[in-house]
Amino acid sequence: MTIKPLGDKVVIKMIENEETTKSGIVLPGSAKEKPQLAEVVAVGPGGNIDGKEVVMEVVVGDKVIISQYAGKEVKFDDAEYIIIRQSDILAKVE
């Protein structure tokens, strides 16, 4: 079974990094703010959404920066994903 988003929706998986402070203390991902860097897992077909033509600009595998509190968190096959609108993606990271 796979997740297939509809319309202008994008399924992403957050990328969490451990961070080391200047004094050498390792901060786990849970001790920091919600990360904004994610990897695109699935992309909807786009099309005519609310009377406007939407062209999908991201593809599976892209690294993106998203709005901090965007989307709906879902659990699927013991993994956590977020489903967001393409408009909640701020930038691609290359």
ABEGO torsion letter per residue (X at the ends): XBBBBBEABBBBBBBBBBBBBAAGBBBBAAABBBBABBBBABBBAEEBBGGBBBBBABBBGBBBBBBAABEBBBBBGGBBBBBBBAAABABBBX
